[in-house]
């Protein structure tokens, strides 16, 4: 049985000096800014995300279609709906969401990431509102969206509970948010940290700090404290035989949560 090392609801504290926006960790922003030019290279530093993208895209599409009563087999099933991709990086999720019909806003604290995202979207003729900004700033503007994507971000922010509270306010009443991150277990330490970074070299050394991984119960608690209703907990596992990712019942390493405002 996998040991969950943080069973009680947590309220992580900032690991770096405070910025103008409390959730922003300058060290994490700098780390990903240094890799900004590689976002769209399927064989580069973000190759694991390119491999991971199809399974999370299909999950988001299916859950959003069911929730909003849309035909997920349609070419652009989400016309008329708005979506925020917070921590969008180079736009790996923003672009397919725009192609599915969402009016997409992509937000990232890194100016370099946003520059890469804008350039790539322009090449593809996609109209995406990319902004170098934060969840707190968007919340202060009173912005709200039908869907808020929060994918592989929470393990990189300084103040998780504060960040999630700001993100929760960005979801329209009746809207959905998707949160994907890594569980804090011995299994995730072995596979997602040591294995992925130092054995298989899938990720640059230092990409993740295992101390920032979050147990699903802790994450659900913080989302509920922010006024959201948890709808689903979904595990994602790597299949070494097929060399691919798949949805599973196993939440010991990667998992996604769906919540409603």
N, C-alpha and C positions, 0 to 999 in steps of 0.2 A: 504494500500500500504506500502511495506517495505521501511524504510528510509535508503538510502545509505548515510553513514556519511562522505565519503571521495570521493566526485565526481570528483575532479580535479586530473590530473596525479600527482603521488607522487614520491618522491625520498627518501625512508626511510634511515635514518642515523644509523650507528652502535650504538647498545645499550650497548655494552661492550667494553673494551679496545681492540685495534687493535691487531690481530695476524699476523703471517707471510703471511697469506692469508686473505685479507680483508673481504671476505664473511663469514668466519668461526666465529661463536659465541661460544667461549669456554664454556660458561654456558650451551648452548643447547647441545653441544657435550657431556659434562659431564652428563647431565640429561639422555640422551639416552644410554650412555655407562653403566650407573648404571643398566639399564634394559636389557643389551645385552643377558643375558642367557635365557631370556623369549621370544625371538622373535618367536620361533616355537611352543610355547604352545598355542593351540587354545582357551584355557580357561584362559589364563594368562592376563598380562597387555596389550598385543597387540591383544586381542580377537576382538575388533572392526575392526582392519585391516584385520583379517582373514575373517570376515563377509563381509567386503567391497571389498575384492580382486576379487571375480568372476565378478562383474559388471565392474570394471575397466579393467580387463583382456580381457573380451569380447569386450569392446570398443576399446582397443588398437589393438586387433587382426583384428577387422573389418575395422578400419580406415587404418591400415598399409597394409592390403591385397588389399583394394581398390586402395590405392595410388601407390603401387608397382606392381599392376596387378597380384597378387598371389591368389590362390584358398584357401580361409580361411578354407575350409573343409578338406584340405589335412592334413596328419599327421604332417609334418614338412614344412609348407608353406614358411618359410622365410630362407631356406638354401641359403647361399651365401651372406647374409646381416649381417651387424654388428650393435650392439646395446649397448649403454651405459645406465646403470641404476645409475644415480647420486643420492647420498644420499640413497644407497641401503639398509641400515640397515642390517638385518639378511638374506636378499635375497628372501623375499616373492614374489617379482616380477621377480627377476633375474632368478630364477629356472624355472618357467613356460615359460619364454621367451626362455631360452636355449632349453627346450623340444620342442618348436615350430620351432627350427632350426636356430635361431639367434646365431652368435658368440658373446657371451655376456661378457662385461666388467662391473663389479660392483664396484662402488667407494663410499667410505664413509670416513668422517674425523675421525671417531672413530675406533681405532685399535681393541677395544673389539667387536664392531659390525662386523668388517671384520673377526675376528677370529671365531665368531659364524657362519657367512655365509660360510666360507671355510670348517669348520667341517661338516656342514649340507650337503653341496654340495658333499663332499667326500663320505659321507654315501650313497648318492643317485647315485654315479657314474657319476656326472655331471662335465664337464670341463668348468668352469667359471673362468675368469681372475679377481679375487678380489684384489682390491688395497686400502690401507689406504692412500687416497690422496684427492685432491680437484679439483674443476672445473678449477681453475686458473692454477694449476700444469699441468693438462692434456692439457690445451690449450697451455701452454708454450712448451710442448713437440710436438705440432703440430698435436695432435691426432684429428681424425674426424670419425664420425660414421653415418650410414644410418639413425638410429633412436636414439634419446636421450630422455630417460624418466626422468622426473623431477616431481615426484609424492609426494605431501605432504611434500615438502622441503622448498619452498620459505618463508613460515611463520616462519621458524626457523633460517634463515641466518641474518647476521648483515647488509650487504649492498646489498639490493635486486637488484637494477639496475646494479651494478657492477657484481654481481653474474650472472644475466641473460645475460649480455654482454659476459661473459666468456663462458657460456653454449651455446650461439648462435654460437660462433666460433667453437664449437665441432660438429656441424651438417654439414654433407657433402652438397654441393650444390645439391638441389633437394631432400634432405632428410627431415625427419619429426622430430618435437619435440612435446612431450606431457607434459603439465604442469597442475598439479592438486593442488588446494589449497582451502582456505575458504574465502568467501566474507565478507566484513566489513559492516554488517548491524545489526540492532537491533535483527533481527530474529536469526542471527548467534550467537550473544551474548547470547541470551536466550537458544538456542538449543545446539550449538556446544561447548560453554564454560560452562555456568552455569548448563544447563541440563545434558550434557555428563559427566562433571567432578564432580559436587557437588550434583546432584539429583539422576541420574541413576548410578553413579560411574562406567561408562564405561571406563573412562580414569583416570590415576593418576592425583590428584590435581596439577595444575600448568603445565600440558602438553602444553597448548596453552596460548598465550598472545593475547587477542583480538585486542590490539593495532597494532599487526603485520598482522592481516588479511588484504586482499587486494581486492578492488573492481575489477571486470573483466575489466572495462574500463581502470583502471590504469595499470593492468598487460598487457593488449593488447598494450597500449601505450609504455611501456618499451620494450616489445618484438619487436615492430615495430621499435623503436629507435635503436635496436640491429641488424636491417637488416632483420628481419623475416616477413613473410606474414601470417596473421591470416587466417586460413581456417575454423575453427569451434569453437563455444562456446557451451558446453554441461553441463547441470545441472545434478546433482545426488541427489536423495531424499531418505529418509528412509521411508519405508512403515510400519507403526505400526501394521497394520492388518496382513500382511504377515511376519512381523518381519524380513524384508530384505531390501536391497538397490536396487534401480532401476534407469535407466536413465530417465530424465524428462526435461521439459522446465523450471523448477524452478532453478535459479542460486543464489537464496538468501542466501544459506548456502554453500553447496559443489558444485564445478564446475570444469570442465576440459577445457583446450584450446588445440587446435591442430594448429601448425604453420609449415610453410615450409621455408627452407633456399633458 
